[in-house]
Amino acid sequence: MAKKQNRANKAAVQSTELNKLPVPGQNDTEFSAEQAADVFNNQANNNAQKNRQ
């Protein structure tokens, strides 16, 4: 008589969200000072143009 297995198979384990390997950069919240300066300057320019109208 064969034993019933109560364990998950390899495919079920690998497809479980908590068992997946992290993707590099997926949760990366860091940004460079250069990027921040560009955004700041673009916002300042947009605000200046809106004020002129």
Helices and strands as residue ranges (DSSP letters): H 10-14, G 17-19, H 33-52
